[in-house]
Amino acid sequence: MNKFINSEVLAKSMITRAVGERGQIVLPKKERDRLGLHKGTSVVFVSQSEGVLIKPEVDPQAWLEEFLDVPRTKKALTPKQMKKAILEGR
């Protein structure tokens, strides 16, 4: 194992599960609760060189509003206002 990886930390963060007959994997309740995953929640599978990352699907509109911190009640900015905000570094 890589000498820069703390094996105790790695062991605490790893969860091992067997793949079922139909390809299903059960995520422990503690992890589902931590991630806010409930029955019917969509998840995204992201292929990476060392495996697959599984994470909750994000609603693009909600993500964008949170990212920009723009409540739905505000009027949309005009292109001129957007340019001004960009130039001001907001």
Steps between C-alpha positions, in 0.01 A plus 500: 500500500611858436701629797316833480157344562394465863359145509295569816323796339449302180353204689252725685380662178463179300183294486502156343185348352439204269328549166171311493368270229333788315796737539358677804715639780351595837633825643493496883220705660752723679649604164158540334392729784825697487453561127125561521422201279148362525298247300473634146794742527697509175875454518774563247778250424826669404769277349849575628832331437497330840129409514153650498381798702132486599339828601152651524367649178478878519218703347688736263265794566527462879878460477534810283281708732698387803829558319399848393304562822212644297157439656219424254315813611764730348465622146750369249794725424525667165811432290622851589455430874679165463796664326517766772491236776778303329716810465442585867601148600170398659 
